[in-house]
Amino acid sequence: RLLVVAARPVAAERARVLERAAVPAEHVGQPAALVWSVLWRIDAAFERGDLAVVDARLAELDARSAAAGLPFARWHLHRLRAARCALTGDFTAAGRHAEDARAVAVRMGEPEMVVLHHAFGALVAVLRGDPTGVPHDLDDAFAGAPPVPVVQAQRAALELLAGRRERARARYLQVMAVLDEMPVNGRWLGTVLQLVDLAEGLDDAPGAARLHAVLADAEDFCGAGPSGTVFCTGSNALLLGRLATTAGRPEQALAHLRRALEVNARIGARPYVALTHLATARALLRRGRADDGPRIAAEARLAAGTARALGMPGPLAAAEEVLRRVSTGSPPGGLTRREEEVAQLVAHGLANREIAARLVLSERTVESHVHHALLKLGLGSRTQLTAWVLARAGGR
């Protein structure tokens, strides 16, 4: 029952189920029941952004696992510690705990647990914006993973990080096509959270609006899991802000992002503080007001400083590009001649395949030009690129 209601953290039933599960666990003398009772409370604390409770429950889990001698309890303990470290930006410690969890899974002979180790590594790579974290052969890396939507969404996110936009788009659209048919459980929530990066990166305004509606009721919570959190994605308000910007609603995005900054700063979720500042700069760029320049620069500077300190090359590059452009007092620019041509055709509504035919280029080359143009301009979508082209044309 908890797996069903856990996908909607705002469900009042969630708290009732947790309480009902805890009371018999203390009396039946079953170690596994006691472990699950602690795990569920850790998940709930992650969702509330209450890291003091997370730490207290982790200490309890450590004691329980030592007393019960259950390998799966040790595995969860290491995984949860990895998630805790990644949330606050200690990626080195997160990697150590993740490796400890993998070692336990190998000793247990549980391949699905080993798959979650690779899933964690992929989530860290996407968070850091580090293409070197993408396995060279994704077919081989995902060979042991079931072909369920949450796995397909993660693979699409890695394709996008590696610059293979059309492959990412194909997988993303496959998952979006079945989103309404998916059972509402823990995997559902994990799938939705990963689709945010894809909707934004692939400039899917309708998809972003759809995902925004799906997540709207969860704004006051943090993204976590229902049965041993693999990863915590900070305030859901950040995800909603990014989706609102992609959907073309910058004012709504800025309201979400103010809430996201408050939550992420309070809980010390430094990677997500950086991403919130970057998302705010992008929302302001999308709004397009002439007097927003100083604030855009300030937000980008804050994003760059935190991203640099934590080792997040993707957000750092995007923030520094925004800074370079606004520091000159001019709108973002600096595209090569070919990137200018591609940007103009994107603004005319042409797909990559059509642009490739028009310019006698390969589709992958066009995809690369679009990607580089977005990076240079500090933009997050083709819609924003179109708006930039039109705004510049209007100023001439």
N, C-alpha and C positions, 0 to 999 in steps of 0.2 A: 504493500500500500504506500509505503514511503517513497518508493521509486516513482510512483505516479504523481503524487502531490509535490514531490521535490522539484519537479520541472517548473513549477510555478511558485517561486519563493514567497509570494505574497499570500499564498493560501493559508487561511487560518487553521486548516486541518493539519498542516505541517507540525505546528507546535503540539497539538493534541496527540498526534501519532508518536512524537518523540517522548512525551511524558508517559504514554501507555507502554512504550517499549522498555523504558528504563526500570519501571517498578518490578515486573516479573524477572527481569534479568538479574536483579540483585538477589533473588530468592531461589531460583531454580538450580543454581550451582553449575551453570553451563558457561565455561570460559568464553566460547565463541560469541554467545549472546551478550556477555559483558563487553567484549571488544567492539561489537557492532554498535552497542549503545553509545560508547565513547566516540566512535567514528562519526556517527550521525550528528552528534553534538559539535564536533569539530567542523563538519560541513556547514552547519547552521551558523556557527560563529564566523566562518569565512564569509558567508553571505551577508551577515550583518556588518562586516568590517570590524569585528571585535577581536583584534589580534591578541589582546591580553587573555581572553578566554581560549583562543586557539593555543597559546603557549601553555596555559594551565592544563588543558585537555591533552596536549601532546605529552606532557610529563606524566599524566595519568595513564595514557596509552603505553608509554615506555614501561611503567611499572606493571601494568596488566600483562603486557606481552612477555616480560621477564618472568612473571609468576606463572603464567599459563604455559609458557614454552611453545607458543603457536607461531610457526614460521610466517603465516599469512599476516599475523599482527605486526611482526617486525617489518615485513614488506610495506604494509600500509604506513607504518611509522616513518620509514625512510622516504617514501613518496610524498607524504604530507609535509615533512621537513623541507623537501626539495621545492614543493609548491610555495611554502612560506618564504623561503629565501628568494625565489624568483619574483614573487610579488613585491618585495622591497628592493630588488635590484642587485642582490648578492649572487650573481650568476656563477661564480666560482664554487661557492658552497653548495649552490643548488645542483651543480654538476656532480659534486662529490656524493651528496645524498642520493641522487638519481642512480649513480653507479652502485651504491650500496644496495639499493632496491633491486637493481638488475641482478646483482650477485645472488641475492636471496631467491629471486625467481628462477635463476638457473639451477640452483641447488634443489629447488622444489620440483624442477622438471615441468614448469608451467609456461608453455610458449606464449599464451595470451598475455601473461604478466610481462614477459620480455617485450612484446609488441608495445605495451604501454610505456616502456622505457624509451623506445624510438619516438613514440608520439610526444612525449615530454620534450625530447630534444628538438623536435620539429616546432613545437610551440615556442620554445625559447628562441629558435632561429627567426621565426616570424616576428616575435616581439622585438628582438634586437634589430630586425631588418638586415640580417646578415646572410647573403646568398651562399657564403662558404659553408653554412650549416645545412644546405640542401644536399642530400645524398646524390652521388653521381648517377646512379641507376635507380630511379624511383620504382621501377617494376620489381627489382630485386628487394629494395627496402620494404615494400609493401606486400611482399609475397605471402607472408604469414598472417596478414590482416584480413578480416572478413570484409566483403564488399558492401558494407552498410553505409548509409549516408554520412555519418560522422567521419568515417575514414575517407570517403570520397571528397568531403569538404576539406579535410586536412591536406590531402594530396593536391587538390586544386590550389590551396594557399601556397604550397611549396612550389608548384609550377609557376605561380605568379611571382613569387619571390625570386625565382631563377630567371625571370624575364620571358617565360614562355606563355604569353598572355592568351593566345588562342586556345592552347591546351587547357589552361586554367578556366577559360570561359566555358568550354565545352563541358567540363566536369561540374562547374558551378551551376550551369543551367540544368543539368541532369538532377542535381540535388534540389534546386528550387522547384522543379517540376513535381516532386513528390513531397514537398514540405508539408502540405495540408493533409497528406495521407499518413504521415509518420505518427506512430504512437507517442503520446505526450509522456515522456519519461526522461531519465537522466541523459540518455544519448540524444534525445531531441534538443535539450538545452545546449549540450556541447556542440551540436551541429549548428544551431542558430548563432551561437557566439562566434564561430569560425566564419560563418557566411558574411559577417559584417566587413571583415577585411576584403573579402572578394567583391562584395557589392560596391564598396568604395573604390577599390583599385581598378575594377573593370568598368566603372562609370555606369552602373545600372541604376538609373534614377527610379524607375518603377519598382525594381527589386528592393532598393533601399527604403522606399516608402512602405512597402509590404513588411519588411523586417522591422521597421520602426513601429508599426502597429502591433506586431507580435510581441515586442519587448517593452512596450510603453508602460505596462503595469508593474514592471520590475525595476523602475528607475531608482528606487530608494535602496536597492540591494547591490551586492557585488556578485560578479559571475563566478560560480563555484560548482562543485559536483554534488551528487546525491548519495554517493556510497564510497567515500574516500576520495577527496578532491585531488584530481590530477594537476589542475592548474587553476589559479584564481586570476581573473582578468580585471581586477579593480572595479571601480564604480561603473555600473551599467549606464549611468548618465553619460559617460564618455562615448560609449557605443551609440547611444541615441543621438548624441550631438553630431558624431561623424555621419550617421545615416541621414539626419536632417539636412546637413550640408550637401550631401550627394543628391538628395531628393530635391534640392533647390530651395530650401527653407532656412536661410542663414540666421534669421532672427530667432527662430525656434531653436536652432543649433546652439546659439550663444547662451540661451537660457539653460539648456541642458549642461553645457560645458562649465558654467559657473557652479552648478551643483557638483559636477564631477571633480572640479579642482578642490572644492571644500572637502569632499570625502577622501579623495586620494591623498591630499596633503595631510589630513588628520591621521590616517592609518599608516603613513610613511610608505605608500606605494610609489616609490620614486620613478620607475619606468613609466607609470601611467600618469604621473604629474607631468613628465616631459611630453608625453603624447597628448595630454590635455592642452598644454600650451601650444603645441604645433597645430592641433585641431582648431584651436581658437584663432590662430593666425590665418588658417585656411578659410574658416568661416567668415572672417573679416574681409579677406580678399574676395570671397564670393559675394559679400554684400556690396562691395565696390564703391564705398564712400570715400571721397577725396581726403577727408580729414582723419581717416583711420590709419594713415601711414605710420605715425609714431607708435601707436599701440600695436600694430602688426609687427614692427621691429622689436618692441619690448617682449612680446609673446615669443617671437622666434628666437630671441637672444636667451630667454629663460629655457626654452626647449633645447637649444644647442648646448648650453652649459651643462644641463643634467645629462643629456644624451652622451656628451663627451666623457663626463665623469664615470658613467656606468658602462661605456663600451657598447653603444647602440649605433652602429654606422649608418643604418638607413635613416632613422629620424634625424641624426646629426647632419647628414648630407642635405636632407630636405630643408631643415631649419637654416642652415648656413646659406643655402641658395636664396631663400626668402630674404635673409639679412643682407646679402650682397646687393640684391635688387633694390630693396627699399632704402638702403643707406645712401644711394645716389640721388634720392628724391624723384626717381623715375619709376614708372610701373615696371613689373618684372619683364625681363627680356633676355637678350643675349643668345638667341637661337642661331644655329648655322643656317645657311641658305636653304639647304634641303629640309631642315627641321621647320623652317618658315613655310616652305611649300606644303609640307605634310600638315602642319597646323591649319593652314588656310583650307585645305580640303576636308579636314576633320570638321571645321566650322561650317562647311557646306553640307555636312551630314553624310559624307561618304564613309563606308566601312573600310577596314584595312585592305580587304581584297580589291575593292574598287580603286582605292588609292594606288595600290601596287600596279594595277593594270594601266592607270592613267600615267604614272611616272616611270613605267617599265622597270619596276623593282620587284624583289621577292616580297611576299607577304610578311615574312619574318623580319626583313630589313625595315619595312614600314612600321611594324610593331616596335622595333627597337627605337626608331626615330620618335615615335609617339611617347614611349617610355622616357627617353632622354629629355624631350621637351617638357614633360610634366615635372621631371626632377629639377631641371634648371629653373623652371618658373615657380617652384614651390607649390604646385597644384596637385590635386588628388584624383582628378577624373577628366574624361573627355569633355564632359559638360562644362567644367571650369575652364578648360582650354578654349572651348568655343566662346565662352563669355569673355575671356581675355582677348581673343582675336577681334571680336566685335567691339569691345570697349576701346581697343587701340585704334581701330578703323574710325570710330566715332570721334576720336580726339584729333584726327589729322585734318 
